[in-house]
Structure formats: C-alpha cells, structure tokens
Amino acid sequence: LGMLMLDIHFNAQPGEHKKRTGIAATATLFLVKNPVMIATVSGFAFCLAGLKIPGPVYICLDMLGATVAPCALVALGFLVSLQLKERGSFPEISSQIIINGLKFIIQPGLVWLLFQLLDTDPFWATLGVLLAATPSANLSYIVSEKYNVERINSSWAIISTVAASMFVLPFLKFVLS
C-alpha cells in the first residue's frame, strides 16, 4: 500500500488534485494487476476448490520457485554494480555512515527495546533483533531508480550494509546469546 501511495503521489500531474474515487479506482486497479496478488488469490482459489497439483508438476514448480529469489538477487546485484561501474560514482560518506548507523544500531536497538518492554521470549527477541539488522533490501534501489532519487547512495547502501552485516550479525548474535 505504501508503494501504491508513493506511485500515486509521484506520478500525479502538477496541479492535479485526485478525488477519493480516483484514488480508490487506482488502488483497486493496482491490486488487481499486481502479480503477487494474482498469484495469492489464484492459489487460495485453487486450495478452496480442493484441487491437487500432480506430483511431477509440483516438483518442477517447487524447484523453479526455489530459484526465483537467488536469481532476482543476482540480477539486481549485477544491475547495481554495473550502474556504479559505468557512472564511476561514489556515495556521500556521511550518508552511508548515517544509513549504516540507523540500520545496525538504531533499528536493532529499537526492536530489542520493544521486545524487552513486551517481555518476549529471548529466542524470539534475538531472532527479531537479528532480522532488524539484516542488510538493506534491493527494494530501496528499485524505488530510488523508479523515482530517480538518491540512486547512487541507495546502491552503495545495499553494498555497504551487505558487507558490514558479515561482521555485525555474528557480533549481535554473540552479544545477545
């Protein structure tokens, strides 16, 4: 929904004021055309109908599904590195320090504090903190490319958080154990 609101905001023509019905129609169309929503609804309908996927087809689809995420990450990583290589651009160091500080100190710290306030089981609290400290997602690059905002810093944020996470995540696991 956040992506939809960003899309509506940034793609609106200057001076254009959309009515609520226009936004509702845009939101509905966005959801109806979204491949993730189509797959979810189709799977749900398939399950409700009591249909079974034949064994060989299931195995093939399962293997194909297991390759999607790694292939997408490699493709995005390739695009990011190609973009940085072609442009020869370097990020603002101060921005990267802020991004990494927020990602590896503030965000996990807030999650830890929240879990302490909620008196959560230590296993789940540790898991939540470690998930909060995972590297920045490639979605930040996709959004920055789409809206042409902070593309270089976004690309470098992915690279720097992935590199830093190799040290930060084991350290956090050690501290939380």
C-alpha positions in Angstrom: 0.0 0.0 0.0 2.9 2.3 0.7 4.3 1.7 -2.7 0.9 2.5 -4.2 0.7 5.8 -2.3 4.2 6.8 -3.5 3.3 5.9 -7.0 0.1 8.0 -6.9 2.0 10.9 -5.3 4.9 11.0 -7.7 3.0 10.2 -10.9 0.3 12.8 -10.3 0.5 15.7 -12.8 1.4 19.1 -11.3 -1.7 20.9 -10.1 -3.8 17.8 -10.4 -6.0 17.0 -7.5 -7.2 13.4 -7.4 -10.6 12.7 -5.9 -11.1 9.9 -3.4 -12.9 7.8 -6.0 -10.0 8.3 -8.4 -7.5 7.1 -5.7 -9.8 4.1 -4.8 -10.1 3.1 -8.5 -6.3 3.5 -8.9 -5.7 1.4 -5.8 -8.1 -1.3 -7.0 -6.5 -1.4 -10.4 -3.1 -1.6 -8.9 -4.1 -4.5 -6.7 -5.9 -6.4 -9.5 -2.9 -6.1 -11.8 -0.3 -6.9 -9.1 1.3 -10.3 -9.9 1.7 -11.1 -6.2 -2.0 -10.5 -5.6 -2.9 -12.6 -8.7 -0.8 -15.5 -7.5 -2.1 -15.3 -3.9 -5.8 -15.2 -5.0 -5.2 -18.0 -7.6 -3.5 -20.2 -5.0 -6.3 -19.5 -2.5 -9.0 -20.4 -5.0 -7.1 -23.5 -6.1 -6.9 -24.6 -2.5 -10.5 -23.8 -1.8 -11.6 -25.8 -4.8 -9.7 -28.8 -3.3 -7.6 -29.3 -6.4 -4.2 -31.0 -6.1 -1.1 -30.4 -8.2 0.2 -33.6 -9.8 3.4 -34.8 -8.2 5.8 -34.2 -11.2 4.4 -30.7 -11.8 4.6 -29.9 -8.1 8.3 -31.0 -8.0 9.1 -28.9 -11.1 7.3 -25.8 -9.7 9.0 -26.3 -6.4 12.4 -26.4 -7.9 11.6 -23.4 -10.2 10.3 -21.4 -7.2 13.5 -22.1 -5.2 15.5 -20.4 -7.9 13.5 -17.2 -8.1 14.9 -15.3 -5.1 18.6 -16.1 -5.8 18.2 -15.2 -9.5 16.5 -11.9 -8.6 19.2 -11.0 -6.1 22.0 -11.8 -8.6 20.3 -9.8 -11.3 19.7 -6.8 -9.1 23.3 -7.1 -7.7 24.6 -7.1 -11.3 22.5 -4.1 -12.2 23.7 -2.1 -9.2 27.3 -3.0 -9.8 27.0 -2.2 -13.5 25.4 1.2 -12.7 28.1 2.1 -10.3 30.9 0.9 -12.6 29.5 2.9 -15.6 29.0 6.1 -13.7 32.1 5.8 -11.6 30.2 7.4 -8.8 30.9 7.3 -5.1 28.4 8.0 -2.3 28.5 10.7 0.2 30.4 9.0 3.1 28.3 10.9 5.7 25.1 9.5 4.2 26.5 6.0 4.3 27.5 6.4 8.0 24.0 7.6 8.8 22.4 4.7 6.8 24.6 2.1 8.4 24.2 3.6 11.9 20.4 3.5 11.6 20.4 0.0 10.1 22.8 -1.6 12.5 22.5 0.4 15.7 19.2 2.3 15.9 16.8 -0.2 14.2 18.0 -3.3 16.1 18.2 -1.3 19.3 14.6 -0.2 19.0 13.5 -3.8 18.2 15.4 -5.1 21.3 13.8 -2.4 23.4 10.3 -3.2 22.1 10.8 -6.9 22.8 12.1 -6.1 26.3 9.0 -4.0 27.0 6.8 -6.8 25.8 8.7 -9.4 27.8 9.2 -11.6 24.8 10.9 -15.0 24.9 14.7 -14.5 24.4 14.7 -16.7 21.4 12.1 -14.6 19.6 13.7 -11.4 20.8 17.1 -12.5 19.4 15.5 -13.5 16.1 13.7 -10.2 15.8 16.9 -8.2 16.5 18.9 -10.2 14.0 16.2 -9.7 11.4 16.2 -6.0 12.1 19.9 -5.9 11.5 19.9 -7.6 8.1 21.2 -5.7 5.1 19.2 -3.1 3.3 16.9 -4.7 0.7 17.1 -4.3 -3.0 13.7 -2.6 -2.9 15.4 0.6 -1.8 17.4 0.5 -5.1 14.2 -0.3 -7.2 12.3 2.6 -5.6 15.3 5.0 -6.0 15.6 4.1 -9.7 11.9 4.4 -10.3 11.7 7.9 -8.8 15.2 9.0 -9.7 16.1 9.9 -6.1 19.4 9.1 -4.4 20.3 6.3 -6.8 24.0 6.3 -6.0 23.5 6.4 -2.2 20.9 3.7 -2.5 23.2 1.4 -4.5 26.0 1.9 -2.1 23.7 1.5 0.9 23.0 -2.1 -0.3 26.6 -2.8 -0.9 27.8 -1.3 2.4 25.1 -2.9 4.5 25.7 -6.4 3.0 29.5 -6.0 3.6 29.0 -4.7 7.2 26.4 -7.4 8.0 29.1 -10.1 7.7 30.6 -8.7 10.9 27.6 -7.1 12.6 25.2 -10.1 12.5 27.7 -12.5 14.2 28.6 -9.9 16.7 25.0 -9.2 17.6 24.3 -13.0 17.9 27.3 -13.2 20.3 26.1 -10.3 22.3 22.5 -11.5 22.5 23.5 -15.1 23.4 
